[in-house]
């Protein structure tokens, strides 16, 4: 019986599992995503209003 030392067949850990995220960086990322989503909604409303009023 031989032992297989090839580790390439094992599952690779996901990118998020390599290093734990700190509380500050994840909170900032969530705030940026929230602000960008609100900005996109405001842009869509502004474009719709400009089409209606033109």
C-alpha positions as CSV (number, residue, x, y, z in Angstrom):
1,X,0.0,0.0,0.0
2,X,1.4,3.4,-1.0
3,X,0.7,6.7,0.5
4,X,-0.2,9.5,-1.9
5,X,1.6,12.7,-1.0
6,X,0.0,14.7,-3.8
7,X,-2.0,17.4,-2.2
8,X,-3.4,18.8,-5.4
9,X,-6.5,16.7,-5.2
10,X,-7.7,18.1,-2.0
11,X,-10.2,20.9,-2.0
12,X,-8.8,24.4,-2.0
13,X,-10.1,26.7,0.8
14,X,-12.2,29.6,-0.4
15,X,-10.6,33.0,-0.7
16,X,-12.4,34.3,2.4
17,X,-11.2,31.5,4.5
18,X,-7.5,32.3,4.2
19,X,-7.5,35.2,6.6
20,X,-10.2,36.4,9.0
21,X,-11.6,39.8,8.2
22,X,-11.5,42.5,10.7
23,X,-14.7,44.2,11.9
24,X,-13.6,47.6,10.6
25,X,-13.0,46.6,7.0
26,X,-16.2,44.6,6.6
27,X,-18.3,47.5,8.1
28,X,-16.6,50.0,5.7
29,X,-17.3,47.6,2.7
30,X,-21.0,47.3,3.7
31,X,-21.3,51.1,4.0
32,X,-19.7,51.6,0.6
33,X,-22.0,49.0,-1.0
34,X,-25.0,50.6,0.6
35,X,-24.1,54.1,-0.6
36,X,-23.4,52.9,-4.1
37,X,-26.8,51.2,-4.2
38,X,-28.6,54.3,-3.0
39,X,-26.7,56.4,-5.6
40,X,-27.8,54.1,-8.4
41,X,-31.4,54.3,-7.3
42,X,-31.2,58.1,-7.2
43,X,-29.6,58.2,-10.6
44,X,-32.4,55.9,-12.0
45,X,-35.1,58.2,-10.4
46,X,-33.4,61.3,-11.8
47,X,-33.2,59.8,-15.3
48,X,-36.9,58.8,-15.2
49,X,-38.0,62.2,-14.0
50,X,-35.9,63.9,-16.8
51,X,-37.6,61.7,-19.4
52,X,-41.1,62.5,-18.0
53,X,-40.5,66.3,-17.7
54,X,-38.8,66.7,-21.0
